[in-house]
Amino acid sequence: MGPQGEAGPQGEPGPAGPASCYDIDSVAQEMYEAKAVVSNGVAYAGIKNVTGGVGREFTWYDLTQTPGGGYPEGACGVSVSEVAHVVRVEVLTTDGGVYETSCDKVIGGDGSDQLDCNGVWEPQTTPGPGAAAAAEPLGNNPRPSATGAAAPGAVPGGSAAAREERQP
């Protein structure tokens, strides 16, 4: 066997690997906890009881196959909220789209909390350049009280930002 030769030229770059996105959010109520997870573009909703003897482990629901349809491609971020036993899940896609669906919290035959996820994935208004600015916190606005005096903690003349804008 002879001596080893010189190294060859650098090869072409290979194809990009698969994108990976992972996110999780949760909301807890007195009797149960709901979570939303996105894992490589697949969104899940989960629920578990936090009291009682049943349903103490999360039960997960794949939200990509809801009967209502409309699941967006490229889901990468997720959030969850709950109001009046309706669990809402939103996903943020890699191209900036925001989509929402909902699941009803129901009681299963064994007494555990479960989710009935039959909603349609609906596109939501998406933030972007030129979107309306958020309102300032109430503590920065001099709102009169019932007696006509400025509210406690109010900044005379409005917010600092508003005063700066009025400066000559």
C-alpha positions as CSV (number, residue, x, y, z in Angstrom):
1,M,0.0,0.0,0.0
2,G,1.4,3.4,-1.0
3,P,1.3,6.8,0.8
4,Q,-2.1,8.6,1.2
5,G,-2.8,11.2,-1.4
6,E,-3.8,14.8,-1.0
7,A,-7.4,15.7,0.1
8,G,-9.8,16.5,-2.7
9,P,-11.8,19.7,-3.2
10,Q,-14.8,20.6,-1.0
11,G,-18.0,19.0,-2.1
12,E,-21.3,20.7,-2.8
13,P,-23.5,21.5,0.3
14,G,-26.2,18.9,1.0
15,P,-29.9,19.5,1.1
16,A,-31.3,21.3,4.1
17,G,-32.6,19.1,6.9
18,P,-36.2,19.0,7.9
19,A,-37.4,22.1,9.8
20,S,-38.2,21.5,13.4
21,C,-40.6,23.5,15.5
22,Y,-41.6,22.7,19.0
23,D,-43.8,24.8,21.3
24,I,-46.1,24.3,24.3
25,D,-48.6,26.3,26.3
26,S,-51.0,25.6,29.1
27,V,-53.9,26.9,31.1
28,A,-55.1,25.7,34.5
29,Q,-58.5,25.8,36.0
30,E,-59.6,24.7,39.4
31,M,-60.5,21.1,38.3
32,Y,-58.4,20.5,35.2
33,E,-55.5,21.6,33.1
34,A,-55.4,22.0,29.3
35,K,-52.3,22.1,27.1
36,A,-51.5,22.7,23.5
37,V,-48.3,21.4,21.9
38,V,-46.9,21.7,18.4
39,S,-44.3,19.2,17.4
40,N,-42.8,19.4,13.9
41,G,-45.9,21.0,12.4
42,V,-48.5,18.8,14.2
43,A,-50.7,20.5,16.8
44,Y,-52.2,18.6,19.8
45,A,-54.6,19.6,22.6
46,G,-54.4,17.8,25.9
47,I,-56.4,17.7,29.1
48,K,-56.1,16.1,32.5
49,N,-58.0,16.3,35.8
50,V,-56.1,17.9,38.7
51,T,-58.5,16.5,41.3
52,G,-60.3,13.2,41.8
53,G,-59.2,9.7,41.1
54,V,-59.6,9.5,37.3
55,G,-58.0,11.3,34.3
56,R,-54.9,12.4,36.2
57,E,-52.7,11.8,33.1
58,F,-53.0,14.0,29.9
59,T,-55.2,12.7,27.1
60,W,-53.9,14.1,23.8
61,Y,-55.9,14.9,20.7
62,D,-54.3,15.3,17.2
63,L,-55.7,18.6,15.8
64,T,-54.5,18.1,12.3
65,Q,-57.4,15.8,11.5
66,T,-60.4,17.7,13.0
67,P,-63.6,17.0,11.2
68,G,-64.0,20.7,10.4
69,G,-60.7,20.7,8.5
70,G,-58.6,23.6,7.5
71,Y,-55.4,22.7,9.4
72,P,-52.7,25.1,8.2
73,E,-49.3,24.0,6.9
74,G,-46.2,25.0,8.7
75,A,-47.6,25.3,12.3
76,C,-44.7,26.3,14.5
77,G,-46.0,28.2,17.5
78,V,-49.0,27.4,19.7
79,S,-51.2,29.0,22.4
80,V,-54.2,27.8,24.4
81,S,-56.9,29.5,26.3
82,E,-60.2,28.4,28.0
83,V,-63.4,30.3,28.6
84,A,-66.7,28.6,29.8
85,H,-65.4,25.1,29.1
86,V,-64.3,25.9,25.5
87,V,-60.6,25.3,24.9
88,R,-59.2,27.5,22.1
89,V,-56.0,26.5,20.4
90,E,-54.1,28.9,18.1
91,V,-51.1,28.1,15.9
92,L,-48.6,30.5,14.3
93,T,-47.3,29.2,11.0
94,T,-43.8,29.7,9.6
95,D,-45.1,32.2,7.1
96,G,-46.8,34.3,9.8
97,G,-50.3,33.1,9.6
98,V,-52.4,32.7,12.7
99,Y,-55.2,30.1,12.8
100,E,-57.6,29.1,15.6
101,T,-59.8,26.1,16.4
102,S,-61.7,25.1,19.5
103,C,-62.5,22.0,21.6
104,D,-65.4,21.6,24.0
105,K,-64.5,20.2,27.4
106,V,-66.8,17.3,28.1
107,I,-67.1,14.6,30.9
108,G,-66.2,11.1,29.8
109,G,-68.0,8.0,30.8
110,D,-65.4,7.3,33.5
111,G,-65.8,10.9,34.9
112,S,-62.6,12.2,33.4
113,D,-62.4,15.5,31.6
114,Q,-62.1,15.1,27.8
115,L,-62.0,17.3,24.7
116,D,-64.4,17.2,21.8
117,C,-62.3,18.8,19.0
118,N,-64.6,19.1,16.0
119,G,-63.9,22.8,15.1
120,V,-62.8,24.3,11.8
121,W,-59.3,25.9,11.7
122,E,-60.1,29.6,11.0
123,P,-57.6,32.1,9.9
124,Q,-57.2,35.0,12.3
125,T,-56.2,38.6,11.9
126,T,-52.4,38.7,11.8
127,P,-50.3,41.5,13.2
128,G,-47.9,43.2,10.9
129,P,-46.5,46.6,9.8
130,G,-49.0,49.4,10.1
131,A,-51.2,47.6,12.6
132,A,-52.9,49.9,15.1
133,A,-50.8,50.6,18.2
134,A,-51.9,49.1,21.4
135,A,-53.7,51.3,24.0
136,E,-51.6,52.6,26.8
137,P,-52.2,51.3,30.3
138,L,-54.9,53.0,32.2
139,G,-52.5,54.3,34.9
140,N,-50.9,56.6,32.3
141,N,-54.1,58.4,31.3
142,P,-55.6,61.1,33.5
143,R,-59.2,59.9,33.8
144,P,-61.4,61.8,36.2
145,S,-62.8,59.9,39.1
146,A,-66.4,60.1,40.2
147,T,-65.5,63.3,42.1
148,G,-63.9,64.8,39.0
149,A,-60.3,64.5,40.3
150,A,-57.7,62.7,38.3
151,A,-57.5,59.0,39.0
152,P,-54.8,57.9,41.5
153,G,-51.5,57.3,39.8
154,A,-52.5,59.2,36.7
155,V,-49.8,61.2,35.0
156,P,-50.9,64.9,34.6
157,G,-51.1,65.8,31.0
158,G,-51.4,62.2,29.7
159,S,-48.7,59.6,29.1
160,A,-45.1,60.5,28.9
161,A,-45.1,59.5,25.2
162,A,-48.1,61.8,24.5
163,R,-46.4,64.7,26.4
164,E,-43.2,64.1,24.3
165,E,-45.2,64.3,21.1
166,R,-46.6,67.7,22.2
167,Q,-43.2,69.2,23.0
168,P,-42.3,72.0,20.6
